[in-house]
Amino acid sequence: MKIGVLSRNAKLYSTRRLVEAARERGHDARVIDVLKCYMNITANNPTVFFKGKGQGDPEALEFDAVIPRIGASVTLYGAAVLRQFEVGGTYSVNESIAITRSRDKLRAHQLLARRGCGQPVTSYAHSADATDNLINSVGGAPLLVKVLKSTQGNGVVLAETRKAAESLINAFRGLEADFLVQEFVREASGSDIRCFVVGDKVVAAMQRTAQAGEYRSNLHRGGTAQVIKLRPDERKLATKAAQVMGLDVAGVDIIRSNHGPLVLEVNSSPGLEGIEQATGMDIAGAIIDYIEKDSLKGPNKMKGKG
C-alpha cells in the first residue's frame, strides 16, 4: 500500500514509528505536511497537491490510505485537506468529521453524555450572571476550569476555593475565552489512565500520575507512567467513547471515581512514545495492521453521528 502520514514534523517520535512500522510490513510510507498542501475542489477529479520546499511543480498526491496526525493548532486546515482525500475515495484511519468532533470539547462531552458515557460533572454558560450557578452545578470548589481548545494540560486550571473559582471564571470571560467548568474528582489523586484504542479493542493502557504539587498527569508536564491492568468496565467505557467519536485510533483518558470510571477526554492523535515505552508494545505496528484489514472494507464509512 501507499500510505501517507499527515504530519508537520517527520522527526516526531509518533510519526517516525508509524513510517517504520509501515515500511517493515512492506508498504510505501511517506510523511506529508498538510500546510504544504492545496486542493483542487471539483466533482470530476478531486485532488490534493503538495509543494515541498525547493520543489518545482506541485505534485498530485495519490495514497491508498492516510494516517492523520493533525496538530490542534492546524485542525481547521488539516481537516480540510483530509476531507479532500476522503472526497477522492482515499481511506483514512480517522475521518475528518471524527477529528473535528473530538477536538470540540463541548460537543464531545455532549455526545458522550447522550450515549451514556460517564464523565465528571461539567457545566458551560455564556452569561456572566451564571458564575454562581456554574460553580454550584459541579459541586463547588475545588473545581477545574478548562479552555475548550486546550491540549496536553495547557489551559486547564485548578481553582481550590470558591473565591479563586469566581476570579478564574471572570478572568476567562474577560479574555472572551470559551471554557468549561468541571468537577474535580479528589479520589483520582492526580492520576488518570490512558487507554489506547485501535478498532474496537484497547491494545494498551498506562496509568499516568502527576508529579508532586501538580494536578495534571500529562507526561509533557512531568507525569510518570506505568502499565496498568484495566477492569472490564474501564475497557468497555474506553472503546465505547472512541466509537461515539467515530475514531478507529484514539487515546481515551479515564479516571477512577467512587462511582465508576469516567471519561476525561478522547484524543484523535494520541502520542505513541509514552505508551510504547511504558508497555513495551508495538502500538505503531498495531495501527498499520488494523489499516491493512480495515481498508479492504472500502473507503470511509462516516462512523458515528453528531
ROSE-266421 format. One record per atom (N, C-alpha, C, O): x, y, z. Coordinates in steps of 0.05 Angstrom, whole numbers, padded with zeros to 5 digits, always signed. Layout:
<pts>
XYZ;...
</pts>
This chain:
<pts>
+00017-00024+00000;+00000+00000+00000;+00017+00025+00000;+00040+00025+00010;+00007+00046-00011;+00019+00073-00009;+00005+00087+00013;-00019+00093+00012;+00020+00093+00035;+00009+00105+00059;+00020+00132+00063;+00045+00136+00063;+00003+00152+00067;+00012+00179+00074;+00007+00185+00103;-00015+00181+00113;+00028+00194+00117;+00025+00202+00145;+00024+00232+00145;+00043+00246+00139;+00000+00243+00152;-00004+00272+00151;+00006+00284+00177;-00008+00285+00197;+00031+00294+00176;+00044+00305+00200;+00062+00328+00192;+00074+00328+00170;+00064+00348+00209;+00080+00372+00203;+00110+00367+00209;+00126+00383+00200;+00116+00346+00223;+00144+00341+00231;+00151+00312+00229;+00142+00295+00244;+00167+00305+00209;+00175+00277+00204;+00193+00266+00226;+00196+00242+00228;+00204+00284+00243;+00222+00275+00264;+00208+00268+00290;+00221+00257+00308;+00183+00274+00292;+00168+00267+00316;+00168+00237+00321;+00166+00222+00301;+00169+00229+00346;+00170+00200+00352;+00147+00185+00339;+00151+00165+00326;+00123+00195+00343;+00099+00181+00333;+00099+00178+00303;+00093+00157+00292;+00107+00200+00290;+00109+00200+00260;+00130+00180+00251;+00124+00164+00233;+00153+00180+00263;+00175+00162+00255;+00166+00133+00259;+00172+00116+00242;+00153+00127+00282;+00146+00099+00287;+00125+00089+00268;+00126+00066+00259;+00106+00106+00260;+00086+00097+00241;+00099+00091+00213;+00092+00072+00200;+00118+00108+00205;+00132+00104+00180;+00148+00078+00182;+00147+00062+00163;+00162+00074+00204;+00178+00050+00207;+00161+00025+00206;+00167+00005+00192;+00138+00025+00221;+00121+00002+00222;+00109-00004+00195;+00106-00028+00188;+00102+00017+00180;+00091+00012+00153;+00111+00000+00134;+00106-00019+00120;+00136+00011+00135;+00157+00000+00118;+00165-00028+00125;+00172-00044+00108;+00165-00034+00151;+00172-00061+00160;+00152-00082+00149;+00159-00105+00145;+00128-00073+00143;+00108-00090+00132;+00106-00089+00101;+00087-00099+00089;+00126-00076+00089;+00128-00075+00060;+00112-00053+00047;+00109-00054+00022;+00103-00034+00061;+00087-00012+00050;+00105+00012+00043;+00127+00015+00053;+00096+00028+00024;+00110+00053+00016;+00098+00075+00033;+00075+00084+00028;+00112+00085+00053;+00102+00105+00072;+00117+00131+00068;+00141+00132+00063;+00102+00153+00070;+00113+00179+00065;+00099+00200+00083;+00075+00199+00088;+00115+00219+00094;+00104+00240+00111;+00097+00264+00094;+00113+00273+00078;+00074+00275+00099;+00064+00298+00084;+00055+00320+00104;+00039+00315+00122;+00066+00344+00101;+00059+00367+00117;+00033+00379+00105;+00033+00388+00082;+00011+00378+00120;-00014+00387+00109;-00014+00417+00101;-00028+00425+00083;+00003+00433+00115;+00003+00461+00108;+00018+00467+00082;+00017+00489+00072;+00031+00447+00071;+00043+00450+00044;+00026+00438+00022;+00035+00434+00000;+00002+00432+00030;-00017+00420+00010;-00038+00442+00002;-00044+00460+00017;-00048+00439-00022;-00071+00454-00030;-00090+00436-00046;-00082+00414-00055;-00114+00445-00051;-00135+00427-00062;-00147+00437-00087;-00151+00461-00091;-00153+00419-00104;-00169+00425-00128;-00197+00413-00124;-00200+00389-00126;-00216+00430-00117;-00242+00420-00109;-00261+00419-00133;-00272+00440-00141;-00263+00396-00145;-00280+00392-00168;-00296+00366-00164;-00288+00349-00149;-00317+00363-00179;-00333+00339-00177;-00320+00316-00192;-00322+00293-00184;-00307+00322-00214;-00296+00302-00232;-00269+00291-00223;-00263+00267-00226;-00252+00308-00212;-00225+00300-00205;-00215+00313-00180;-00197+00330-00181;-00226+00306-00156;-00217+00319-00131;-00189+00311-00125;-00183+00287-00124;-00171+00330-00121;-00143+00325-00119;-00131+00341-00096;-00139+00363-00091;-00111+00329-00083;-00094+00343-00064;-00066+00346-00076;-00054+00327-00085;-00057+00371-00077;-00030+00376-00088;-00011+00383-00065;-00018+00394-00045;+00014+00375-00069;+00035+00380-00049;+00058+00394-00062;+00068+00387-00083;+00068+00416-00049;+00091+00430-00059;+00111+00433-00036;+00108+00451-00019;+00131+00416-00036;+00151+00417-00015;+00171+00439-00020;+00172+00451-00042;+00188+00444+00000;+00208+00465-00002;+00228+00459-00024;+00239+00437-00026;+00232+00478-00042;+00251+00475-00064;+00241+00458-00087;+00255+00453-00106;+00216+00449-00085;+00204+00433-00106;+00197+00451-00130;+00192+00475-00127;+00195+00438-00153;+00186+00453-00177;+00156+00454-00178;+00143+00467-00161;+00145+00439-00197;+00116+00438-00200;+00103+00423-00177;+00115+00404-00166;+00079+00431-00169;+00065+00416-00147;+00060+00387-00156;+00057+00381-00180;+00059+00370-00136;+00055+00341-00141;+00027+00333-00133;+00018+00340-00111;+00012+00319-00150;-00014+00308-00143;-00010+00284-00125;+00004+00265-00133;-00021+00284-00102;-00017+00262-00083;-00037+00239-00087;-00061+00244-00090;-00027+00215-00088;-00044+00192-00090;-00035+00171-00070;-00013+00160-00071;-00053+00165-00051;-00048+00145-00030;-00071+00125-00029;-00094+00132-00035;-00064+00101-00020;-00085+00081-00014;-00097+00087+00013;-00121+00081+00017;-00081+00097+00031;-00091+00103+00058;-00075+00126+00070;-00052+00130+00063;-00088+00141+00087;-00074+00163+00102;-00078+00159+00132;-00099+00150+00141;-00057+00168+00147;-00059+00168+00176;-00057+00197+00185;-00035+00208+00184;-00078+00209+00194;-00077+00237+00202;-00064+00240+00229;-00073+00228+00249;-00043+00257+00230;-00031+00264+00256;-00031+00295+00256;-00011+00308+00255;-00056+00305+00257;-00060+00334+00254;-00060+00348+00281;-00076+00342+00298;-00042+00366+00285;-00039+00381+00310;-00063+00399+00314;-00077+00408+00296;-00068+00405+00340;-00092+00421+00347;-00091+00449+00335;-00111+00460+00328;-00066+00460+00331;-00064+00487+00321;-00071+00489+00292;-00076+00511+00282;-00072+00467+00277;-00078+00467+00248;-00102+00450+00242;-00105+00439+00220;-00120+00446+00262;-00143+00428+00259;-00160+00436+00235;-00168+00418+00219;-00167+00461+00232;-00185+00470+00211;-00174+00463+00183;-00188+00451+00167;-00149+00472+00178;-00138+00467+00151;-00131+00437+00147;-00136+00426+00126;-00120+00425+00168;-00113+00397+00167;-00138+00380+00161;-00136+00361+00145;-00160+00386+00174;-00185+00371+00169;-00195+00375+00140;-00206+00357+00128;-00191+00400+00130;-00199+00405+00102;-00183+00389+00082;-00194+00378+00063;-00157+00387+00087;-00140+00370+00069;-00149+00341+00071;-00152+00327+00051;-00153+00332+00096;-00161+00304+00100;-00188+00299+00086;-00192+00278+00074;-00206+00317+00089;-00233+00315+00076;-00231+00312+00046;-00246+00298+00033;-00211+00327+00035;-00207+00325+00006;-00197+00297-00003;-00205+00287-00024;-00180+00286+00013;-00172+00258+00008;-00196+00240+00009;-00199+00222-00008;-00214+00244+00029;-00238+00227+00032;-00256+00231+00008;-00268+00211-00002;-00259+00255-00002;-00276+00261-00026;-00266+00244-00050;-00281+00235-00066;-00239+00242-00051;-00227+00226-00073;-00227+00196-00068;-00216+00182-00085;-00239+00187-00046;-00241+00158-00041;-00217+00146-00027;-00215+00122-00025;-00199+00162-00016;-00176+00152-00001;-00185+00144+00027;-00200+00159+00040;-00176+00120+00036;-00182+00111+00063;-00167+00127+00084;-00143+00132+00080;-00180+00135+00105;-00167+00148+00128;-00174+00133+00153;-00197+00127+00158;-00154+00126+00169;-00159+00111+00194;-00176+00126+00213;-00192+00114+00228;-00174+00153+00214;-00192+00170+00228;-00202+00191+00209;-00187+00204+00195;-00229+00194+00208;-00241+00212+00188;-00241+00241+00198;-00239+00246+00222;-00243+00259+00180;-00242+00288+00186;-00264+00295+00206;-00260+00311+00224;-00289+00285+00201;-00311+00292+00219;-00307+00282+00247;-00314+00296+00266;-00294+00259+00250;-00289+00248+00277;-00267+00264+00291;-00269+00269+00315;-00248+00274+00276;-00226+00290+00288;-00237+00317+00298;-00232+00325+00321;-00253+00330+00281;-00264+00356+00289;-00284+00353+00312;-00287+00370+00329;-00298+00331+00312;-00318+00325+00333;-00303+00322+00360;-00312+00334+00380;-00281+00307+00360;-00267+00303+00385;-00251+00327+00395;-00247+00331+00419;-00243+00345+00376;-00228+00369+00383;-00246+00390+00396;-00236+00407+00410;-00272+00389+00391;-00290+00408+00403;-00299+00396+00430;-00317+00379+00431;-00286+00405+00451;-00291+00392+00477;-00320+00393+00486;-00330+00374+00498;-00333+00415+00481;-00361+00417+00489;-00378+00397+00474;-00394+00383+00486;-00375+00397+00448;-00390+00378+00431;-00384+00349+00440;-00402+00332+00441;-00358+00343+00445;-00351+00316+00453;-00364+00308+00479;-00375+00286+00481;-00364+00326+00499;-00378+00320+00524;-00408+00315+00520;-00419+00296+00532;-00420+00331+00503;-00449+00327+00498;-00455+00301+00484;-00474+00287+00490;-00438+00293+00465;-00442+00268+00450;-00438+00244+00469;-00453+00225+00468;-00417+00246+00486;-00412+00224+00505;-00435+00222+00524;-00443+00199+00531;-00445+00244+00534;-00468+00244+00552;-00493+00232+00539;-00507+00216+00552;-00497+00239+00514;-00521+00229+00500;-00520+00198+00498;-00541+00185+00497;-00496+00187+00496;-00493+00158+00493;-00487+00144+00520;-00481+00120+00520;-00490+00159+00542;-00488+00146+00568;-00460+00140+00578;-00457+00123+00595;-00441+00154+00568;-00413+00151+00577;-00409+00168+00602;-00412+00192+00601;-00400+00156+00624;-00396+00170+00649;-00374+00191+00646;-00353+00185+00634;-00378+00215+00657;-00358+00236+00656;-00360+00252+00682;-00380+00250+00696;-00339+00267+00689;-00342+00285+00712;-00364+00306+00705;-00368+00312+00682;-00378+00315+00726;-00399+00335+00721;-00386+00360+00708;-00367+00371+00719;-00398+00369+00686;-00387+00390+00670;-00408+00411+00664;-00431+00404+00658;-00401+00436+00666;-00420+00458+00661;-00409+00478+00641;-00384+00481+00639;-00427+00492+00628;-00419+00512+00608;-00440+00534+00607;-00464+00528+00607;-00431+00559+00606;-00450+00581+00604;-00437+00605+00591;-00412+00608+00592;-00452+00622+00579;-00442+00646+00566;-00445+00670+00584;-00428+00688+00584;-00466+00671+00599;-00473+00695+00614;-00456+00698+00639;-00451+00678+00654;-00447+00722+00645;-00431+00728+00669;-00449+00725+00694;-00438+00720+00716;-00475+00726+00690;-00493+00723+00713;-00495+00694+00723;-00506+00689+00744;-00483+00676+00707;-00486+00647+00714;-00462+00636+00730;-00460+00612+00734;-00444+00653+00738;-00420+00644+00752;-00426+00627+00776;-00415+00605+00779;-00444+00636+00793;-00451+00621+00817;-00464+00595+00810;-00459+00574+00823;-00481+00595+00790;-00494+00570+00782;-00474+00550+00771;-00477+00526+00776;-00454+00559+00755;-00434+00542+00745;-00419+00528+00768;-00415+00503+00767;-00411+00544+00787;-00396+00533+00809;-00412+00513+00825;-00403+00491+00833;-00437+00520+00831;-00455+00502+00847;-00461+00476+00832;-00463+00455+00844;-00464+00478+00805;-00472+00455+00790;-00451+00433+00789;-00458+00409+00785;-00426+00440+00794;-00405+00419+00794;-00397+00412+00823;-00376+00399+00827;-00413+00421+00842;-00407+00413+00870;-00390+00432+00885;-00380+00426+00907;-00385+00456+00874;-00369+00476+00888;-00339+00471+00884;-00331+00453+00869;-00323+00487+00898;-00294+00484+00896;-00284+00461+00914;-00298+00454+00934;-00261+00448+00907;-00245+00455+00884;-00258+00445+00858;-00274+00427+00858;-00251+00459+00836;-00261+00452+00810;-00241+00459+00789;-00221+00473+00794;-00245+00449+00765;-00227+00455+00743;-00240+00474+00723;-00264+00471+00717;-00225+00492+00712;-00234+00509+00690;-00217+00501+00666;-00193+00502+00667;-00231+00494+00644;-00217+00483+00621;-00224+00500+00596;-00247+00502+00589;-00203+00511+00583;-00207+00524+00557;-00215+00503+00537;-00203+00481+00536;-00234+00508+00520;-00244+00488+00501;-00223+00478+00482;-00224+00455+00474;-00203+00494+00475;-00183+00486+00456;-00157+00478+00468;-00136+00480+00455;-00157+00470+00494;-00132+00464+00508;-00122+00436+00499;-00138+00418+00492;-00096+00432+00500;-00083+00406+00495;-00060+00402+00514;-00048+00421+00524;-00055+00376+00520;-00032+00368+00537;-00032+00383+00564;-00011+00389+00575;-00055+00388+00574;-00057+00401+00600;-00056+00431+00600;-00060+00444+00621;-00050+00443+00577;-00050+00472+00575;-00078+00482+00576;-00096+00470+00565;-00083+00505+00589;-00109+00517+00590;-00128+00502+00610;-00152+00505+00608;-00116+00486+00628;-00132+00473+00649;-00122+00484+00676;-00098+00480+00683;-00140+00496+00691;-00132+00509+00716;-00149+00499+00739;-00173+00497+00737;-00136+00493+00762;-00150+00484+00785;-00156+00508+00803;-00138+00523+00810;-00181+00511+00810;-00189+00531+00830;-00196+00517+00856;-00215+00502+00858;-00180+00522+00876;-00182+00507+00901;-00203+00518+00920;-00213+00504+00937;-00210+00544+00916;-00231+00556+00933;-00252+00569+00916;-00248+00573+00892;-00275+00575+00928;-00296+00588+00913;-00288+00615+00902;-00294+00622+00879;-00274+00631+00919;-00266+00657+00910;-00247+00655+00886;-00248+00671+00868;-00228+00635+00887;-00210+00631+00865;-00225+00623+00840;-00218+00631+00818;-00246+00606+00843;-00262+00598+00821;-00276+00622+00808;-00277+00624+00783;-00288+00639+00825;-00301+00663+00814;-00282+00680+00799;-00289+00690+00777;-00258+00684+00809;-00238+00701+00796;-00229+00689+00770;-00227+00704+00750;-00225+00663+00769;-00217+00649+00745;-00238+00651+00723;-00232+00658+00700;-00262+00645+00731;-00284+00646+00711;-00288+00674+00700;-00291+00677+00676;-00287+00694+00717;-00290+00721+00707;-00266+00730+00690;-00270+00745+00671;-00242+00720+00697;-00218+00727+00681;-00220+00715+00653;-00214+00728+00633;-00229+00689+00652;-00232+00676+00625;-00253+00691+00609;-00250+00694+00585;-00275+00699+00622;-00296+00713+00608;-00285+00740+00597;-00291+00748+00575;-00268+00753+00614;-00257+00779+00605;-00239+00776+00581;-00236+00794+00565;-00227+00752+00578;-00210+00746+00555;-00226+00736+00531;-00215+00730+00510;-00252+00733+00535;-00270+00723+00515;-00262+00694+00506;-00264+00687+00483;-00253+00679+00526;-00245+00651+00521;-00268+00633+00526;-00284+00637+00545;-00272+00613+00509;-00292+00592+00513;-00281+00572+00532;-00259+00561+00528;-00296+00565+00553;-00286+00547+00574;-00308+00531+00586;-00332+00538+00584;-00300+00509+00598;-00318+00492+00613;-00310+00493+00643;-00287+00498+00650;-00329+00488+00660;-00324+00485+00689;-00330+00456+00695;-00352+00446+00688;-00311+00443+00709;-00314+00414+00712;-00308+00406+00741;-00291+00417+00755;-00323+00386+00750;-00319+00374+00777;-00291+00364+00780;-00279+00352+00762;-00279+00369+00803;-00252+00359+00810;-00256+00333+00826;-00267+00333+00848;-00247+00311+00814;-00252+00285+00827;-00228+00279+00845;-00206+00271+00836;-00232+00283+00871;-00210+00281+00891;-00198+00253+00892;-00174+00250+00893;-00216+00233+00890;-00206+00205+00894;-00188+00196+00872;-00175+00175+00874;-00187+00210+00849;-00168+00203+00828;-00140+00208+00836;-00121+00196+00824;-00136+00225+00856;-00109+00230+00867;-00088+00238+00847;-00065+00228+00848;-00095+00254+00827;-00076+00264+00808;-00067+00243+00788;-00047+00246+00774;-00082+00222+00785;-00076+00200+00766;-00099+00197+00745;-00122+00202+00752;-00091+00190+00721;-00112+00181+00702;-00101+00158+00687;-00078+00150+00690;-00117+00146+00669;-00109+00123+00654;-00113+00129+00624;-00135+00137+00616;-00091+00126+00609;-00093+00129+00580;-00098+00102+00568;-00081+00084+00570;-00120+00099+00555;-00128+00074+00541;-00123+00079+00512;-00135+00097+00500;-00107+00063+00499;-00101+00066+00471;-00119+00046+00455;-00116+00022+00457;-00138+00058+00441;-00158+00042+00427;-00151+00040+00397;-00146+00061+00384;-00151+00016+00386;-00148+00012+00357;-00171-00006+00349;-00173-00029+00358;-00187+00004+00331;-00211-00011+00323;-00231-00012+00346;-00238+00008+00358;-00239-00036+00353;-00257-00040+00376;-00244-00052+00400;-00257-00064+00417;-00217-00048+00402;-00202-00060+00424;-00184-00040+00437;-00173-00022+00424;-00180-00043+00463;-00159-00028+00477;-00134-00045+00475;-00132-00066+00487;-00114-00035+00460;-00090-00051+00455;-00068-00046+00476;-00050-00062+00478;-00071-00024+00491;-00051-00019+00512;-00063+00002+00531;-00080+00017+00523;-00053+00002+00556;-00063+00021+00575;-00040+00028+00595;-00024+00010+00601;-00040+00053+00603;-00020+00061+00623;-00033+00080+00643;-00050+00096+00636;-00023+00079+00668;-00032+00098+00688;-00012+00121+00689;+00012+00116+00692;-00022+00145+00687;-00005+00169+00688;-00010+00183+00715;-00033+00188+00723;+00012+00189+00729;+00010+00201+00756;+00025+00228+00756;+00047+00229+00747;+00011+00248+00765;+00023+00275+00766;+00046+00276+00786;+00046+00262+00806;+00066+00293+00780;+00088+00297+00798;+00078+00313+00823;+00057+00325+00822;+00094+00312+00844;+00086+00325+00869;+00079+00355+00864;+00094+00369+00851;+00057+00364+00875;+00049+00392+00872;+00034+00398+00847;+00027+00421+00842;+00030+00378+00829;+00016+00382+00804;-00009+00365+00803;-00009+00343+00814;-00030+00375+00790;-00055+00360+00789;-00060+00349+00761;-00079+00333+00757;-00043+00357+00741;-00046+00347+00714;-00025+00324+00710;-00002+00327+00715;-00035+00302+00701;-00018+00278+00699;-00004+00275+00672;+00010+00255+00667;-00008+00294+00654;+00004+00292+00627;+00035+00288+00629;+00048+00300+00645;+00045+00270+00612;+00073+00264+00612;+00089+00288+00604;+00112+00292+00612;+00078+00306+00587;+00091+00330+00579;+00095+00349+00602;+00111+00368+00601;+00081+00344+00624;+00083+00361+00648;+00097+00347+00671;+00094+00354+00694;+00113+00327+00664;+00129+00314+00684;+00116+00290+00698;+00127+00279+00717;+00092+00282+00688;+00079+00259+00699;+00094+00233+00694;+00110+00232+00675;+00090+00213+00710;+00103+00187+00705;+00082+00167+00696;+00058+00170+00701;+00091+00146+00682;+00073+00126+00671;+00081+00098+00679;+00104+00092+00682;+00061+00081+00683;+00066+00053+00688;+00043+00036+00677;+00021+00046+00674;+00049+00011+00671;+00029-00007+00660;+00008-00012+00681;+00013-00014+00704;-00017-00013+00672;-00039-00019+00689;-00058-00039+00676;-00061-00039+00652;-00070-00056+00693;-00089-00075+00682;-00117-00062+00685;-00126-00055+00707;-00131-00060+00662;-00157-00048+00662;-00178-00067+00673;-00177-00091+00669;-00198-00055+00686;-00221-00071+00694;-00240-00073+00670;-00239-00056+00652;-00258-00093+00670;-00276-00096+00647;-00292-00071+00641;-00296-00064+00617;-00302-00057+00662;-00319-00034+00657;-00303-00011+00645;-00313+00006+00630;-00277-00009+00652;-00259+00012+00641;-00253+00006+00612;-00253+00025+00595;-00249-00019+00605;-00243-00026+00577;-00268-00021+00560;-00266-00010+00538;-00291-00028+00571;-00316-00023+00556;-00321+00007+00552;-00329+00015+00530;-00317+00023+00572;-00321+00052+00570;-00302+00064+00550;-00310+00081+00534;-00277+00056+00550;-00257+00067+00531;-00264+00062+00502;-00263+00080+00486;-00272+00037+00496;-00279+00030+00469;-00305+00044+00460;-00307+00053+00437;-00324+00046+00479;-00349+00060+00472;-00344+00089+00467;-00356+00100+00448;-00327+00102+00483;-00321+00131+00479;-00309+00136+00452;-00316+00155+00438;-00290+00119+00444;-00278+00121+00417;-00298+00118+00395;-00298+00133+00375;-00316+00099+00399;-00337+00094+00378;-00357+00117+00377;-00366+00124+00355;-00363+00129+00399;-00381+00152+00399;-00369+00175+00383;-00383+00188+00368;-00343+00179+00385;-00329+00200+00370;-00326+00192+00341;-00321+00209+00324;-00328+00166+00335;-00324+00156+00308;-00295+00151+00301;-00287+00151+00278;-00278+00148+00322;-00249+00145+00318;-00241+00115+00319;-00250+00100+00337;-00225+00107+00300;-00214+00080+00300;-00187+00078+00314;-00179+00057+00323;-00174+00101+00316;-00149+00102+00332;-00153+00126+00352;-00157+00148+00343;-00152+00120+00378;-00157+00141+00397;-00143+00136+00423;-00137+00113+00431;-00136+00158+00437;-00126+00156+00464;-00149+00166+00482;-00156+00189+00481;-00160+00147+00497;-00183+00154+00515;-00173+00157+00543;-00162+00137+00554;-00175+00180+00555;-00166+00185+00582;-00189+00182+00601;-00209+00196+00599;-00186+00164+00621;-00207+00160+00641;-00195+00162+00669;-00171+00160+00672;-00212+00167+00688;-00204+00166+00716;-00222+00148+00732;-00245+00142+00724;-00211+00138+00754;-00227+00121+00772;-00240+00138+00793;-00226+00154+00807;-00266+00136+00796;-00280+00152+00816;-00296+00133+00834;-00297+00109+00830;-00308+00144+00855;-00323+00128+00874;-00348+00116+00861;-00360+00097+00872;-00356+00127+00838;-00380+00116+00824;-00373+00106+00797;-00389+00108+00778;-00349+00095+00794;-00341+00081+00769;-00322+00098+00752;-00316+00121+00759;-00313+00087+00730;-00295+00101+00712;-00309+00124+00698;-00333+00122+00691;-00294+00146+00693;-00305+00170+00680;-00286+00178+00657;-00262+00177+00660;-00298+00186+00635;-00282+00196+00612;-00274+00225+00616;-00291+00242+00622;-00248+00231+00614;-00239+00258+00614;-00237+00270+00586;-00246+00293+00582;-00226+00254+00567;-00222+00265+00541;-00217+00242+00521;-00209+00220+00529;-00224+00247+00496;-00218+00228+00474;-00200+00242+00454;-00208+00262+00442;-00176+00232+00451;-00155+00245+00435;-00153+00231+00408;-00150+00206+00406;-00155+00246+00386;-00155+00235+00359;-00127+00230+00348;-00123+00216+00328;-00107+00242+00361;-00079+00239+00352;-00062+00232+00376;-00043+00247+00383;-00067+00210+00389;-00052+00203+00414;-00023+00197+00408;-00016+00184+00389;-00006+00207+00426;+00023+00202+00422;+00030+00173+00428;+00017+00160+00444;+00051+00164+00414;+00059+00136+00417;+00082+00132+00436;+00086+00110+00448;+00098+00153+00440;+00123+00149+00455;+00118+00140+00483;+00130+00119+00492;+00102+00154+00498;+00098+00147+00526;+00087+00119+00530;+00097+00104+00547;+00067+00112+00514;+00054+00086+00519;+00071+00063+00508;+00070+00041+00519;+00085+00067+00486;+00103+00046+00476;+00126+00041+00496;+00133+00018+00501;+00137+00062+00508;+00158+00059+00527;+00148+00047+00553;+00162+00031+00565;+00124+00055+00561;+00114+00044+00587;+00106+00015+00585;+00110+00000+00603;+00095+00007+00561;+00084-00020+00558;+00103-00039+00543;+00100-00063+00545;+00122-00027+00528;+00139-00044+00511;+00125-00056+00487;+00135-00074+00474;+00101-00046+00481;+00085-00057+00459;+00089-00041+00433;+00096-00017+00434;+00086-00054+00411;+00088-00042+00384;+00061-00031+00376;+00046-00043+00360;+00055-00007+00387;+00029+00005+00381;+00027+00014+00352;+00007+00012+00339;+00050+00025+00341;+00050+00034+00313;+00044+00010+00295;+00029+00013+00276;+00055-00013+00301;+00050-00037+00285;+00021-00045+00286;+00010-00054+00266;+00009-00043+00310;-00019-00050+00313;-00037-00032+00296;-00057-00041+00285;-00029-00006+00293;-00045+00013+00277;-00043+00005+00247;-00063+00004+00233;-00018-00001+00238;-00014-00009+00210;-00029-00035+00204;-00042-00038+00183;-00028-00055+00223;-00042-00080+00219;-00072-00075+00216;-00085-00088+00200;-00082-00057+00232;-00111-00050+00231;-00118-00038+00204;-00138-00044+00192;-00101-00020+00194;-00106-00006+00169;-00107-00027+00146;-00123-00025+00128;-00088-00046+00147;-00087-00067+00126;-00114-00081+00124;-00124-00087+00102;-00126-00087+00147;-00151-00102+00147;-00175-00084+00141;-00193-00091+00125;-00176-00061+00155;-00200-00044+00153;-00203-00030+00126;-00225-00026+00116;-00180-00024+00113;-00181-00010+00087;-00193-00028+00065;-00202-00018+00045;-00192-00054+00069;-00203-00072+00049;-00233-00070+00048;-00246-00080+00029;-00246-00058+00069;-00275-00056+00070;-00285-00034+00052;-00309-00031+00047;-00266-00018+00042;-00273+00004+00024;-00267+00031+00036;-00255+00033+00057;-00275+00053+00021;-00269+00080+00031;-00283+00085+00057;-00296+00068+00069;-00281+00109+00066;-00291+00117+00093;-00321+00111+00096;-00337+00112+00078;-00327+00105+00122;-00354+00095+00128;-00370+00116+00143;-00393+00110+00151;-00360+00140+00147;-00373+00162+00162;-00383+00151+00189;-00407+00151+00194;-00364+00142+00205;-00371+00130+00231;-00383+00150+00250;-00376+00174+00249;-00401+00141+00267;-00411+00159+00288;-00431+00179+00277;-00436+00181+00253;-00443+00193+00296;-00463+00214+00289;-00458+00239+00306;-00445+00237+00327;-00468+00261+00297;-00467+00285+00314;-00447+00305+00305;-00444+00326+00318;
</pts>
